[in-house]
Amino acid sequence: MLHVLGLALVVGRCSHAYGVSQPKEVLHFRKVGVVLPSLYCWSRRFGTLFLLCSKVLNSECVALVAQCMNVLCSARIY
């Protein structure tokens, strides 16, 4: 899974670079270049929360996950 996410990150960044480097920018490549790294970041965040909850299964964990989700969902991706 980690290799797939890493590959998505690299492909996304290369796609974005290719789209920007064209004389007439190709928006399709730029969109892919923005979406894939964003998916990579979000999947790593949710994976970390999953690991956290699998280690600590109690009511404090539920409150912590709710707080983290509020922070993650309010984060802006530029």
C-alpha positions in Angstrom: 0.0 0.0 0.0 2.8 2.4 0.9 4.4 1.9 -2.5 1.1 2.6 -4.3 0.7 5.8 -2.4 4.3 6.8 -3.1 3.8 6.1 -6.8 0.6 8.1 -6.9 2.5 11.0 -5.3 5.4 10.9 -7.9 3.0 10.4 -10.8 0.9 13.3 -9.6 3.8 15.7 -9.2 5.3 14.7 -12.6 1.9 15.1 -14.3 1.6 18.6 -12.8 5.1 19.6 -13.9 4.4 18.3 -17.4 1.1 20.2 -17.6 2.7 23.5 -16.5 5.7 23.2 -18.7 3.7 23.1 -22.0 3.4 26.3 -24.0 -0.3 26.1 -23.8 -1.0 24.6 -20.3 -2.8 21.2 -20.4 -5.3 21.4 -17.6 -6.0 17.7 -17.5 -2.4 17.0 -16.4 -2.5 19.8 -13.9 -5.7 18.5 -12.3 -4.3 15.0 -12.0 -1.2 16.6 -10.5 -3.3 18.3 -7.8 -5.7 15.4 -7.1 -3.2 12.5 -6.7 -0.9 14.2 -4.1 -4.0 15.4 -2.2 -5.3 11.8 -2.1 -1.9 10.7 -0.9 -2.0 13.2 2.0 -5.6 12.4 3.0 -5.0 8.7 3.0 -1.9 9.1 5.2 -3.9 11.2 7.6 -6.7 8.6 7.9 -4.1 5.8 8.1 -2.5 7.5 11.1 -5.8 7.9 12.8 -6.6 4.3 12.2 -3.4 3.2 13.7 -3.9 5.4 16.7 -7.3 4.0 17.3 -6.2 0.4 16.9 -3.6 0.9 19.6 -5.9 2.8 22.1 -9.5 1.5 22.0 -11.4 3.5 24.6 -13.6 6.5 25.0 -10.6 8.9 25.0 -9.7 7.6 21.6 -13.1 8.4 20.2 -12.9 12.0 21.5 -9.4 12.3 20.1 -10.4 11.1 16.7 -13.4 13.5 16.6 -11.1 16.4 17.5 -8.5 15.3 14.8 -11.2 15.0 12.2 -12.4 18.5 12.9 -8.9 19.8 12.5 -8.3 17.8 9.3 -11.6 18.8 7.7 -11.0 22.5 8.5 -7.5 22.4 6.9 -7.3 24.1 3.5 -5.4 22.5 0.7 -4.0 25.0 -1.7 
